[in-house]
């Protein structure tokens, strides 16, 4: 635990959020150090580059085919209901 060298202003909402994440015996500084040190889950670019082009193409094609099949199924249901 370090000593406070600076002061910062935060909104009431930010303060409440920090308090919710605060563990027993932690200071605001401790919470901030812990939270800022965590790997953010769900960063926008986390998944980029993990799949080969072939894998990405296979998944993209499967999704397109599934979407087309759903649309066709819904169209058929609508036609039979009329």
N, C-alpha and C positions, 0 to 999 in steps of 0.2 A: 504494500500500500504506500503510495507516494504522498507527498505533501502538496497542498493546493498552492500553486504559484500564480494562477490566473483565475479570473472569474469570467463566466460567460452568462449571457441571458438566454433563457429558453422559455418557450410558451408554457402555459399551464398544461396544455395537452401533452407536450413533450415530457414535462416533469412527471405527470401521471403515468405515462408510458414507462418511463425509467423506474418509477416506484413499483410498478407491477412486475418488472423484470428483476428487481432488486432481491438479492438473497440475504439471508440473515447475516448481519455484521458488515455488509457491504456499504461503501460510500457511493455517492453518485459517480465519482471518478472511477471507482472499481467497476461499476456496472458499465460505464461507457467503454473502459478498456476491454472488458470481456466481450461486450456486444460488437464493438468495432473490430475485435480480433477474430470473431467468428467468420467462417466462410459463409457468405450470403447464399442461402438456398434459393434456387430458381433464378440466378442471374441470367439475363437475356441470352448471353452468348455461351452458356455452359455446354450445350450439346453440339455446337458447331464443330465439324471436323471429326466426329466420332464414327460416322458411318462412311463406308466406301460409296462411291457414286452408284455402283450397282445395287447396293442395299437401299440407298435412298430412292432410287428409281423403282425398285420392287415395292417398297412401302407406299410411295406416291401412287403407283399404278393400282395397288390393292385398294387404297382409299378412294380413288376415283371410281373404280369398279363397284365398290360397296355403295357409294353415293348414287351411282346410276341405278343399281339394283333397288335401293330404297325408293327412289323416285318412281321407278317402274311399278313397284309394288303398290305405292300410294295411288298412282294413276289407275291401276287395275281395280283397286278397292273403290275408288271414287266412281269409276264407270259402272261397277256392279251395284252400287248403292243407288244409282239414279233410276 
